[in-house]
Amino acid sequence: MATYKELFDLRTDPLLRQRVGVACTVAAETIRLENPATANHANRLLWAAAVYNDPSTEALRMHVALLAQDVPFTVAQITGVSDAVMLAAVLVLVDTFATGV
């Protein structure tokens, strides 16, 4: 289990942040192509546009949210997560940020 100190330190891990940023971009493209009947689609498109306009800011927001979910895992598990699992975690959190605000 990662300690709060370890999770705090992972906020500035450059490789992890880059991977989250790429996952956000892939998620944004997935949302751009999704069925317009998808729940919350309009707000999801706004989030996707925000990712394309300012990927660093949106990646940081997502990075922090992902770390909050990673408390039960070790640092090695967090940093060693596969790209597919990271993308799935980002897609689960999208609606948290896709509020239209």
C-alpha positions in Angstrom: 0.0 0.0 0.0 1.4 3.4 -1.0 1.8 5.9 1.8 0.4 9.4 1.4 4.0 10.6 1.1 4.7 8.2 -1.7 1.5 9.2 -3.5 2.5 12.9 -3.0 5.9 12.2 -4.5 4.3 10.4 -7.5 2.5 13.7 -8.4 5.8 15.0 -9.8 7.0 11.7 -11.4 7.7 12.9 -15.0 7.2 9.5 -16.7 4.0 8.8 -14.9 2.6 12.2 -15.7 3.6 11.8 -19.4 1.8 8.4 -19.5 -1.3 9.9 -17.9 -1.2 12.7 -20.5 -1.1 10.2 -23.3 -3.9 8.2 -21.8 -6.0 11.4 -21.6 -5.3 12.1 -25.2 -6.2 8.6 -26.3 -9.4 8.9 -24.1 -10.2 12.2 -25.7 -10.0 10.6 -29.2 -12.1 7.7 -28.0 -14.8 10.1 -26.8 -14.6 12.1 -30.0 -15.5 8.9 -31.9 -18.0 7.6 -29.5 -21.7 7.2 -30.2 -23.5 10.6 -29.6 -26.1 8.7 -27.6 -23.5 7.9 -24.9 -24.6 9.3 -21.6 -23.1 12.8 -20.9 -21.7 12.9 -24.5 -21.9 16.6 -24.9 -19.9 17.3 -21.7 -17.5 14.5 -22.6 -16.8 16.2 -25.9 -16.1 19.4 -24.0 -13.6 17.6 -21.8 -12.0 16.0 -24.9 -11.7 19.5 -26.4 -10.1 20.7 -23.2 -7.5 17.9 -23.4 -6.7 18.8 -27.0 -6.4 22.5 -26.1 -4.4 22.1 -22.9 -3.2 18.6 -22.5 -0.8 19.4 -19.6 -3.5 20.9 -17.4 -6.0 18.2 -18.0 -3.3 15.5 -17.5 -2.3 17.0 -14.2 -6.0 17.1 -13.0 -6.4 13.4 -14.0 -3.0 12.4 -12.6 -4.0 13.7 -9.1 -7.4 11.9 -9.3 -5.8 8.7 -10.4 -3.3 8.8 -7.5 -6.2 9.3 -5.1 -7.6 5.9 -6.4 -4.2 4.2 -6.1 -4.0 4.2 -2.3 -4.4 0.4 -2.1 -1.5 -0.2 -4.5 2.3 -0.1 -4.0 4.5 2.4 -5.8 5.8 -0.4 -8.0 2.3 -1.4 -9.0 1.3 2.2 -9.7 4.4 3.0 -11.8 4.3 -0.4 -13.5 0.6 -0.3 -14.6 0.0 -1.3 -18.2 -1.1 1.3 -20.7 -4.4 -0.5 -21.2 -5.1 -0.4 -17.4 -4.2 3.3 -17.2 -6.4 4.1 -20.2 -9.3 2.2 -18.6 -8.8 4.1 -15.3 -8.8 7.4 -17.1 -12.0 6.5 -19.0 -13.7 5.6 -15.7 -12.8 9.1 -14.3 -13.7 11.1 -17.4 -17.3 11.9 -16.3 -15.8 13.3 -13.0 -14.3 16.1 -15.1 -16.8 16.2 -18.0 -19.2 18.5 -16.2 -19.5 21.2 -18.9 -18.0 23.8 -16.6 
